[in-house]
Amino acid sequence: MTAKSFLLLLGAASAFANQIPIGVGSVCLSSATPNDCCTSGAPTPTGEVTIDDRTFKFTCGSALGSLNPKTAQKVSNAHECASLCADDLSCEASSFKAHGKPPRGNNCFFVLGDNLDQRSDEEWITFTEVFPSCLESDDRNACCSNPDKQEDEVVIGNGRWKWTCKTILSSLNKISRPAANALECASLCASEDCEAISFRTLGDHKAGNCFFVLSSNKDQQQATKFMSIVKIENIGPPTPEPQCEKYVEEKEQCAKEKEQCLQDKKECDNSKDTCQNDLEQAKHNLEICQTNQVDPAKLAQCEADKLTAQSAEEDCRRHSGEIEEKKKECRAEQHKCESEKGDLSIQKQQCENDKNKLALDLTNKNDEITALNSQITSLKGKLDTLQQSYDALNVNCNGEGADGKCRTNLFDAELRDDQCIITAGNEKFKIHYAKLDDPGPADLGTGRANSFKDCAEKCANYKGAKKCVRFMWKTDGNDRACYMRSTGLGTVPTKSSLFSSGQLLV
């Protein structure tokens, strides 16, 4: 259930993300072309749809990594697939084959077990149930009402935050901010680069409920009526791999500039040759004029040709100087290009070294993960041994279990716990294992619970106009949903059922 809890917190923290509004999906998802819901422009468009008081987040281009073939069905559209999941209390996610050939003729699959991981696949649409976190509850003390869990971590914006009950920041801005709940208070703080808040969980005060940290001091002190939420870690995008491709592009650009420089030099040389030829021809014409007897008109023309030749000679000398300058510039550009080429080679080698180092670091990290997994397996074995030793020391309780004894450390109910009495909060409940005579809706709501014992705690600590006198829990524990009722106190379950129930003792 760790992956589910993380998804719940992440979903709560992404309340302002670019999503399709709730309800819009119910139209396009019911059409023959459900991919119309997937054209919001985001890389992976998402949205939310509410069906039978259950809210599901749909993700386009995604399929569940673990599909249950036993629950596979053929439906008309994506909305019908999500509705089938909503009707099944044990279903938390489903995938619909939006286009392409469906596997074995079925296009609607439920998740298999607790694995809610998804994989990228353009032909699928996936639905996952969205559960609100205690931080966004209308009950300001929702997170702190459980004495066994007074702190936890949550993802808000681009950071990981830790909330702690019954504490207040030592450095607090006494001017409050308007916020409906603790999550909204922390989200406002995150949007203003603030990294800590304190939120009033009990009582009302004219000063308000949401207070930002006043300085960089995030220290906390005890305060019964407050909780503090402090940013503990930034979550940024992964470090990109070195972009060796840009060095290749710069090298190609350098080669093009060198080629252009050589072409300019060739044109300069050709122009110089042409100028020199014109000068030689002008001198030849002048010599002819000086050696031959010509009439005055031809003499005047000869003088004009002489002046033209002198002007051409000056232009040629000037142009020759420009050509020399161009050659110098070309040689400088060529030298610069060769120098940059050498720098690019060094940078490319450095890039390769960095890639090799990252690959080595990744291998080392994988080795560390393997070692940690081995330690976890060993610790689980030790934990099982300790649990068996602890179970052997159980004593009689007030109820009469199937084996004549009741456990004092009950976590998830078993057959031996039938008719036992479990203590939760300030109340006691009698366990009716795998028995339920009156299935139906839970008028006090359906919350998430970690175990049978946790469900009993939620019923005992329920805050509302009505008192929780019964709760129901799926016997195999896969549902993880706690169904709470204010009715049926006098009903004694006798019928076999997939659900177990706990009844308040008065």
HUUR-V564711 format. One record per residue. N is the residue number from 0. PSI is psi in whole degrees, 0 to 359 (NA if undefined). NEAR is the number of other ideal C-beta (glycine too) atoms within 10 Angstrom. D_FIRST is the distance of its C-alpha to the first C-alpha in Angstrom with 2 decimals. Layout:
# HUUR-V564711
n: {N | N}
psi: {PSI | PSI}
near: {NEAR | NEAR}
d_first: {D_FIRST | D_FIRST}
This chain:
# HUUR-V564711
n: {0 | 1 | 2 | 3 | 4 | 5 | 6 | 7 | 8 | 9 | 10 | 11 | 12 | 13 | 14 | 15 | 16 | 17 | 18 | 19 | 20 | 21 | 22 | 23 | 24 | 25 | 26 | 27 | 28 | 29 | 30 | 31 | 32 | 33 | 34 | 35 | 36 | 37 | 38 | 39 | 40 | 41 | 42 | 43 | 44 | 45 | 46 | 47 | 48 | 49 | 50 | 51 | 52 | 53 | 54 | 55 | 56 | 57 | 58 | 59 | 60 | 61 | 62 | 63 | 64 | 65 | 66 | 67 | 68 | 69 | 70 | 71 | 72 | 73 | 74 | 75 | 76 | 77 | 78 | 79 | 80 | 81 | 82 | 83 | 84 | 85 | 86 | 87 | 88 | 89 | 90 | 91 | 92 | 93 | 94 | 95 | 96 | 97 | 98 | 99 | 100 | 101 | 102 | 103 | 104 | 105 | 106 | 107 | 108 | 109 | 110 | 111 | 112 | 113 | 114 | 115 | 116 | 117 | 118 | 119 | 120 | 121 | 122 | 123 | 124 | 125 | 126 | 127 | 128 | 129 | 130 | 131 | 132 | 133 | 134 | 135 | 136 | 137 | 138 | 139 | 140 | 141 | 142 | 143 | 144 | 145 | 146 | 147 | 148 | 149 | 150 | 151 | 152 | 153 | 154 | 155 | 156 | 157 | 158 | 159 | 160 | 161 | 162 | 163 | 164 | 165 | 166 | 167 | 168 | 169 | 170 | 171 | 172 | 173 | 174 | 175 | 176 | 177 | 178 | 179 | 180 | 181 | 182 | 183 | 184 | 185 | 186 | 187 | 188 | 189 | 190 | 191 | 192 | 193 | 194 | 195 | 196 | 197 | 198 | 199 | 200 | 201 | 202 | 203 | 204 | 205 | 206 | 207 | 208 | 209 | 210 | 211 | 212 | 213 | 214 | 215 | 216 | 217 | 218 | 219 | 220 | 221 | 222 | 223 | 224 | 225 | 226 | 227 | 228 | 229 | 230 | 231 | 232 | 233 | 234 | 235 | 236 | 237 | 238 | 239 | 240 | 241 | 242 | 243 | 244 | 245 | 246 | 247 | 248 | 249 | 250 | 251 | 252 | 253 | 254 | 255 | 256 | 257 | 258 | 259 | 260 | 261 | 262 | 263 | 264 | 265 | 266 | 267 | 268 | 269 | 270 | 271 | 272 | 273 | 274 | 275 | 276 | 277 | 278 | 279 | 280 | 281 | 282 | 283 | 284 | 285 | 286 | 287 | 288 | 289 | 290 | 291 | 292 | 293 | 294 | 295 | 296 | 297 | 298 | 299 | 300 | 301 | 302 | 303 | 304 | 305 | 306 | 307 | 308 | 309 | 310 | 311 | 312 | 313 | 314 | 315 | 316 | 317 | 318 | 319 | 320 | 321 | 322 | 323 | 324 | 325 | 326 | 327 | 328 | 329 | 330 | 331 | 332 | 333 | 334 | 335 | 336 | 337 | 338 | 339 | 340 | 341 | 342 | 343 | 344 | 345 | 346 | 347 | 348 | 349 | 350 | 351 | 352 | 353 | 354 | 355 | 356 | 357 | 358 | 359 | 360 | 361 | 362 | 363 | 364 | 365 | 366 | 367 | 368 | 369 | 370 | 371 | 372 | 373 | 374 | 375 | 376 | 377 | 378 | 379 | 380 | 381 | 382 | 383 | 384 | 385 | 386 | 387 | 388 | 389 | 390 | 391 | 392 | 393 | 394 | 395 | 396 | 397 | 398 | 399 | 400 | 401 | 402 | 403 | 404 | 405 | 406 | 407 | 408 | 409 | 410 | 411 | 412 | 413 | 414 | 415 | 416 | 417 | 418 | 419 | 420 | 421 | 422 | 423 | 424 | 425 | 426 | 427 | 428 | 429 | 430 | 431 | 432 | 433 | 434 | 435 | 436 | 437 | 438 | 439 | 440 | 441 | 442 | 443 | 444 | 445 | 446 | 447 | 448 | 449 | 450 | 451 | 452 | 453 | 454 | 455 | 456 | 457 | 458 | 459 | 460 | 461 | 462 | 463 | 464 | 465 | 466 | 467 | 468 | 469 | 470 | 471 | 472 | 473 | 474 | 475 | 476 | 477 | 478 | 479 | 480 | 481 | 482 | 483 | 484 | 485 | 486 | 487 | 488 | 489 | 490 | 491 | 492 | 493 | 494 | 495 | 496 | 497 | 498 | 499 | 500 | 501 | 502 | 503 | 504 | 505}
psi: {357 | 317 | 323 | 315 | 318 | 320 | 323 | 312 | 320 | 321 | 322 | 323 | 343 | 31 | 333 | 15 | 166 | 91 | 160 | 132 | 151 | 135 | 326 | 321 | 334 | 338 | 302 | 331 | 339 | 355 | 172 | 346 | 76 | 343 | 352 | 337 | 351 | 29 | 38 | 347 | 348 | 158 | 318 | 88 | 140 | 167 | 183 | 147 | 138 | 127 | 121 | 49 | 13 | 134 | 130 | 138 | 126 | 141 | 120 | 150 | 33 | 142 | 148 | 139 | 339 | 104 | 138 | 108 | 339 | 335 | 6 | 138 | 165 | 121 | 171 | 329 | 175 | 322 | 322 | 324 | 315 | 325 | 321 | 320 | 319 | 329 | 341 | 113 | 335 | 354 | 127 | 349 | 152 | 159 | 141 | 131 | 101 | 323 | 168 | 171 | 121 | 145 | 123 | 27 | 354 | 142 | 4 | 120 | 139 | 164 | 147 | 112 | 212 | 3 | 104 | 13 | 148 | 155 | 153 | 127 | 113 | 343 | 359 | 158 | 132 | 139 | 130 | 136 | 139 | 125 | 131 | 146 | 163 | 338 | 337 | 17 | 151 | 336 | 107 | 337 | 18 | 318 | 332 | 6 | 346 | 111 | 341 | 352 | 96 | 5 | 155 | 175 | 152 | 148 | 123 | 122 | 233 | 29 | 162 | 128 | 153 | 127 | 140 | 126 | 157 | 40 | 158 | 148 | 139 | 323 | 102 | 132 | 116 | 354 | 118 | 164 | 146 | 126 | 134 | 332 | 176 | 323 | 319 | 322 | 312 | 324 | 321 | 318 | 313 | 324 | 342 | 22 | 23 | 150 | 12 | 143 | 160 | 139 | 131 | 121 | 335 | 143 | 162 | 147 | 142 | 342 | 341 | 188 | 330 | 120 | 129 | 160 | 145 | 331 | 197 | 357 | 111 | 14 | 151 | 156 | 163 | 137 | 112 | 327 | 12 | 161 | 151 | 142 | 117 | 134 | 126 | 347 | 137 | 140 | 97 | 176 | 153 | 147 | 121 | 151 | 152 | 134 | 80 | 336 | 328 | 329 | 324 | 318 | 318 | 324 | 317 | 320 | 320 | 319 | 322 | 317 | 323 | 316 | 319 | 323 | 317 | 324 | 319 | 321 | 318 | 319 | 322 | 316 | 318 | 319 | 321 | 317 | 318 | 316 | 318 | 321 | 318 | 321 | 316 | 320 | 320 | 319 | 320 | 318 | 322 | 318 | 321 | 317 | 321 | 331 | 338 | 149 | 121 | 160 | 166 | 322 | 318 | 328 | 318 | 320 | 323 | 318 | 320 | 320 | 325 | 314 | 321 | 320 | 320 | 319 | 320 | 324 | 317 | 317 | 322 | 317 | 317 | 315 | 326 | 321 | 319 | 322 | 319 | 318 | 319 | 322 | 317 | 316 | 319 | 316 | 321 | 317 | 321 | 319 | 318 | 319 | 316 | 322 | 316 | 326 | 318 | 319 | 319 | 323 | 319 | 317 | 322 | 318 | 320 | 321 | 316 | 320 | 318 | 319 | 318 | 320 | 318 | 321 | 320 | 318 | 319 | 318 | 317 | 319 | 320 | 321 | 319 | 319 | 318 | 317 | 319 | 320 | 323 | 319 | 320 | 317 | 317 | 317 | 324 | 320 | 317 | 321 | 319 | 319 | 316 | 323 | 318 | 320 | 322 | 320 | 328 | 340 | 7 | 147 | 167 | 142 | 188 | 342 | 177 | 100 | 178 | 332 | 11 | 354 | 151 | 145 | 146 | 349 | 37 | 135 | 298 | 134 | 146 | 176 | 324 | 347 | 359 | 132 | 5 | 163 | 129 | 137 | 129 | 126 | 232 | 17 | 167 | 140 | 142 | 132 | 130 | 92 | 128 | 38 | 132 | 119 | 334 | 71 | 153 | 185 | 153 | 111 | 343 | 8 | 169 | 110 | 168 | 140 | 150 | 341 | 174 | 317 | 320 | 322 | 319 | 320 | 318 | 321 | 316 | 325 | 13 | 131 | 117 | 179 | 329 | 155 | 139 | 116 | 348 | 147 | 155 | 145 | 130 | 129 | 321 | 353 | 354 | 334 | 315 | 28 | 136 | 110 | 121 | 141 | 155 | 3 | 169 | 23 | 324 | 357 | 128 | 110 | 137 | 340 | 142 | 143 | 163 | 352 | 144 | 160 | 155 | 130 | 131 | 135 | 129 | NA}
near: {12 | 7 | 11 | 18 | 16 | 14 | 19 | 19 | 21 | 13 | 20 | 20 | 24 | 15 | 12 | 9 | 9 | 10 | 18 | 20 | 9 | 15 | 11 | 15 | 29 | 16 | 12 | 20 | 28 | 17 | 13 | 7 | 12 | 21 | 18 | 12 | 26 | 23 | 11 | 14 | 6 | 13 | 5 | 12 | 19 | 22 | 22 | 18 | 28 | 14 | 19 | 7 | 9 | 20 | 15 | 24 | 20 | 27 | 19 | 22 | 19 | 19 | 20 | 23 | 14 | 17 | 19 | 14 | 11 | 7 | 18 | 16 | 14 | 13 | 17 | 11 | 19 | 31 | 22 | 16 | 26 | 29 | 22 | 16 | 25 | 20 | 11 | 12 | 17 | 15 | 19 | 23 | 25 | 30 | 29 | 25 | 21 | 24 | 13 | 11 | 9 | 16 | 12 | 9 | 9 | 15 | 25 | 24 | 27 | 24 | 26 | 15 | 8 | 14 | 14 | 19 | 10 | 20 | 12 | 10 | 16 | 13 | 15 | 24 | 27 | 27 | 32 | 23 | 24 | 17 | 20 | 17 | 22 | 23 | 26 | 17 | 16 | 8 | 13 | 21 | 17 | 18 | 27 | 23 | 18 | 15 | 10 | 8 | 14 | 14 | 14 | 16 | 14 | 24 | 17 | 24 | 17 | 12 | 17 | 16 | 27 | 15 | 25 | 18 | 20 | 17 | 21 | 19 | 24 | 15 | 14 | 21 | 15 | 8 | 10 | 19 | 17 | 10 | 20 | 13 | 22 | 30 | 26 | 17 | 26 | 30 | 22 | 16 | 25 | 19 | 11 | 9 | 7 | 16 | 19 | 26 | 29 | 27 | 25 | 22 | 21 | 12 | 11 | 9 | 9 | 5 | 10 | 16 | 21 | 20 | 25 | 21 | 22 | 15 | 11 | 8 | 12 | 15 | 12 | 19 | 11 | 8 | 17 | 12 | 14 | 25 | 27 | 29 | 27 | 20 | 22 | 12 | 11 | 10 | 10 | 8 | 6 | 5 | 7 | 6 | 10 | 17 | 10 | 14 | 9 | 12 | 19 | 12 | 11 | 15 | 17 | 10 | 12 | 19 | 12 | 10 | 14 | 17 | 11 | 12 | 19 | 12 | 11 | 15 | 17 | 10 | 12 | 19 | 13 | 10 | 16 | 16 | 10 | 12 | 19 | 13 | 11 | 16 | 18 | 11 | 13 | 19 | 14 | 11 | 16 | 17 | 9 | 12 | 17 | 10 | 8 | 10 | 6 | 14 | 8 | 7 | 8 | 12 | 13 | 11 | 14 | 17 | 12 | 11 | 16 | 16 | 11 | 14 | 19 | 13 | 11 | 17 | 15 | 11 | 13 | 19 | 12 | 11 | 17 | 15 | 10 | 13 | 17 | 12 | 11 | 17 | 14 | 10 | 13 | 18 | 12 | 11 | 17 | 15 | 10 | 14 | 19 | 12 | 11 | 15 | 14 | 10 | 14 | 17 | 12 | 10 | 16 | 15 | 11 | 13 | 17 | 12 | 11 | 13 | 13 | 10 | 10 | 13 | 10 | 10 | 10 | 10 | 10 | 10 | 10 | 10 | 10 | 10 | 10 | 10 | 10 | 10 | 10 | 10 | 10 | 10 | 9 | 10 | 10 | 10 | 10 | 9 | 10 | 10 | 10 | 10 | 12 | 9 | 9 | 12 | 11 | 7 | 8 | 14 | 8 | 11 | 18 | 12 | 18 | 14 | 21 | 14 | 10 | 8 | 15 | 23 | 18 | 15 | 10 | 20 | 13 | 16 | 26 | 18 | 12 | 16 | 23 | 20 | 15 | 24 | 17 | 25 | 17 | 20 | 16 | 7 | 20 | 19 | 25 | 18 | 24 | 26 | 24 | 18 | 18 | 23 | 13 | 14 | 13 | 11 | 10 | 19 | 12 | 23 | 15 | 17 | 20 | 20 | 22 | 17 | 17 | 25 | 19 | 21 | 28 | 27 | 24 | 21 | 28 | 20 | 15 | 21 | 9 | 11 | 6 | 12 | 13 | 25 | 22 | 24 | 29 | 28 | 28 | 19 | 21 | 12 | 15 | 11 | 21 | 20 | 19 | 28 | 26 | 22 | 22 | 16 | 14 | 18 | 13 | 8 | 14 | 10 | 21 | 9 | 11 | 10 | 18 | 13 | 20 | 27 | 26 | 29 | 20 | 19 | 15 | 8}
d_first: {0.00 | 3.84 | 5.49 | 5.14 | 6.34 | 8.78 | 9.97 | 10.70 | 12.68 | 14.30 | 15.34 | 16.90 | 18.70 | 20.17 | 22.00 | 25.33 | 24.52 | 26.91 | 25.50 | 27.29 | 27.70 | 25.84 | 28.08 | 29.91 | 27.57 | 28.51 | 32.00 | 31.60 | 28.60 | 30.92 | 33.67 | 34.71 | 33.76 | 30.19 | 30.38 | 32.59 | 29.40 | 28.70 | 31.90 | 31.13 | 32.16 | 28.91 | 27.81 | 24.75 | 25.60 | 22.93 | 23.31 | 21.98 | 23.21 | 23.05 | 23.38 | 23.88 | 22.52 | 19.18 | 18.92 | 17.79 | 18.09 | 20.08 | 20.52 | 23.76 | 24.28 | 20.70 | 19.23 | 15.81 | 15.57 | 14.67 | 17.05 | 17.72 | 21.55 | 21.91 | 21.07 | 23.22 | 26.02 | 28.90 | 29.11 | 31.63 | 29.54 | 26.15 | 26.17 | 26.71 | 23.67 | 21.44 | 23.31 | 22.54 | 18.78 | 19.47 | 21.51 | 18.79 | 16.51 | 13.87 | 14.03 | 11.88 | 13.63 | 16.97 | 19.49 | 23.27 | 26.00 | 28.20 | 31.11 | 32.26 | 32.54 | 29.59 | 28.32 | 30.22 | 31.33 | 27.93 | 26.51 | 23.45 | 20.24 | 16.87 | 13.60 | 13.28 | 10.17 | 6.61 | 8.35 | 9.38 | 11.64 | 15.21 | 18.66 | 21.97 | 24.31 | 27.08 | 27.52 | 24.16 | 22.59 | 18.83 | 17.46 | 14.00 | 13.70 | 14.24 | 13.29 | 15.62 | 14.79 | 16.82 | 19.09 | 20.58 | 21.16 | 24.83 | 24.47 | 25.13 | 23.87 | 20.51 | 18.52 | 20.97 | 21.41 | 18.86 | 20.88 | 18.04 | 16.38 | 19.22 | 17.88 | 15.09 | 15.20 | 15.35 | 16.86 | 20.22 | 22.77 | 23.25 | 21.94 | 19.18 | 20.09 | 19.47 | 20.19 | 21.86 | 23.22 | 26.89 | 28.20 | 30.61 | 31.81 | 35.07 | 36.42 | 35.92 | 37.75 | 39.03 | 39.40 | 36.34 | 34.71 | 33.93 | 30.20 | 28.58 | 25.40 | 23.92 | 22.13 | 25.47 | 27.28 | 25.17 | 25.40 | 29.17 | 29.33 | 27.53 | 29.94 | 32.88 | 31.78 | 31.22 | 28.58 | 28.15 | 28.52 | 28.86 | 28.07 | 29.80 | 27.39 | 30.11 | 33.61 | 35.59 | 37.97 | 40.41 | 39.24 | 35.97 | 32.24 | 31.22 | 32.85 | 32.64 | 33.37 | 37.12 | 37.28 | 35.24 | 34.75 | 31.08 | 31.77 | 30.56 | 32.19 | 31.39 | 31.71 | 30.49 | 30.50 | 28.70 | 25.47 | 25.60 | 23.49 | 24.59 | 24.07 | 23.20 | 22.92 | 24.22 | 22.17 | 24.98 | 25.46 | 25.51 | 28.94 | 31.00 | 32.85 | 36.60 | 38.45 | 41.21 | 42.25 | 43.94 | 46.26 | 47.33 | 48.07 | 50.13 | 52.01 | 52.90 | 54.07 | 56.21 | 57.82 | 58.65 | 60.29 | 62.32 | 63.55 | 64.57 | 66.42 | 68.40 | 69.27 | 70.59 | 72.72 | 74.20 | 75.13 | 76.75 | 78.85 | 80.00 | 81.01 | 82.98 | 84.87 | 85.78 | 87.08 | 89.15 | 90.70 | 91.69 | 93.31 | 95.30 | 96.53 | 97.67 | 99.61 | 101.24 | 102.38 | 103.81 | 105.84 | 107.31 | 108.35 | 110.03 | 111.99 | 113.27 | 115.92 | 114.31 | 115.48 | 114.43 | 111.70 | 110.20 | 110.62 | 108.70 | 105.99 | 105.99 | 105.58 | 102.71 | 101.13 | 101.67 | 99.86 | 97.05 | 96.83 | 96.72 | 93.94 | 92.04 | 92.49 | 91.06 | 88.09 | 87.56 | 87.60 | 85.18 | 82.89 | 83.15 | 81.89 | 78.95 | 78.19 | 78.24 | 75.82 | 73.55 | 73.74 | 72.76 | 69.77 | 68.80 | 69.06 | 66.97 | 64.27 | 64.37 | 64.04 | 61.13 | 59.44 | 59.90 | 58.54 | 55.41 | 55.04 | 55.04 | 52.47 | 50.21 | 50.51 | 49.49 | 46.52 | 45.47 | 45.69 | 43.65 | 41.04 | 40.91 | 40.66 | 37.71 | 35.93 | 36.65 | 35.37 | 32.08 | 31.73 | 32.48 | 29.98 | 27.27 | 28.31 | 28.23 | 24.73 | 23.56 | 25.41 | 23.73 | 20.22 | 21.46 | 22.85 | 19.68 | 17.69 | 20.60 | 20.42 | 16.73 | 17.72 | 20.71 | 18.95 | 16.53 | 19.82 | 21.44 | 18.66 | 19.05 | 22.79 | 22.65 | 20.57 | 23.26 | 25.96 | 24.56 | 24.30 | 27.95 | 29.00 | 27.70 | 30.54 | 31.73 | 30.36 | 32.05 | 30.68 | 31.74 | 28.96 | 29.59 | 30.77 | 32.60 | 30.25 | 27.19 | 24.51 | 24.39 | 20.92 | 19.06 | 15.23 | 14.52 | 17.85 | 19.84 | 23.31 | 25.04 | 23.79 | 25.74 | 28.26 | 26.93 | 26.81 | 23.81 | 24.52 | 22.38 | 23.89 | 27.59 | 27.19 | 27.05 | 25.60 | 26.75 | 24.23 | 25.22 | 23.01 | 22.71 | 25.47 | 25.85 | 29.25 | 28.70 | 25.70 | 25.76 | 24.43 | 23.06 | 25.66 | 23.72 | 20.72 | 17.18 | 14.63 | 10.89 | 10.36 | 8.24 | 10.95 | 14.48 | 16.01 | 14.06 | 15.29 | 18.73 | 18.70 | 18.06 | 20.93 | 23.16 | 22.76 | 23.06 | 25.66 | 27.84 | 31.20 | 30.11 | 28.70 | 25.61 | 27.11 | 24.66 | 21.00 | 19.42 | 16.19 | 15.52 | 16.68 | 14.36 | 11.27 | 9.66 | 10.78 | 8.99 | 12.18 | 14.88 | 18.34 | 21.08 | 24.85 | 28.08 | 30.12 | 30.71 | 31.38 | 34.19 | 32.59 | 31.93 | 29.52 | 31.20 | 29.97 | 27.36 | 24.23 | 20.70 | 19.82 | 20.51 | 22.03 | 22.97 | 26.45 | 27.87 | 30.85 | 33.81}
